[in-house]
């Protein structure tokens, strides 16, 4: 049985299709596409205090992630 989890990515724009390596080079852990299982944390990361942002929502299917076609 596949395990599917909901994950969120905070950003100043809508990200329909995540792409690894397009992130800011000076992020804490380098370039990457960072997600969390906690929507409130994604909202916190989405923007600075003086602007709005988005908590982009994705479903991660571990069966697909671990066994590509």
PyMOL commands that set and color helices and strands:
alter all, ss='L'
color gray80, all
select helices_A, chain A and resi 39-46+62-66
alter helices_A, ss='H'
color red, helices_A
select strands_A, chain A and resi 4-11+54-61
alter strands_A, ss='S'
color yellow, strands_A
deselect
rebuild
show_as cartoon
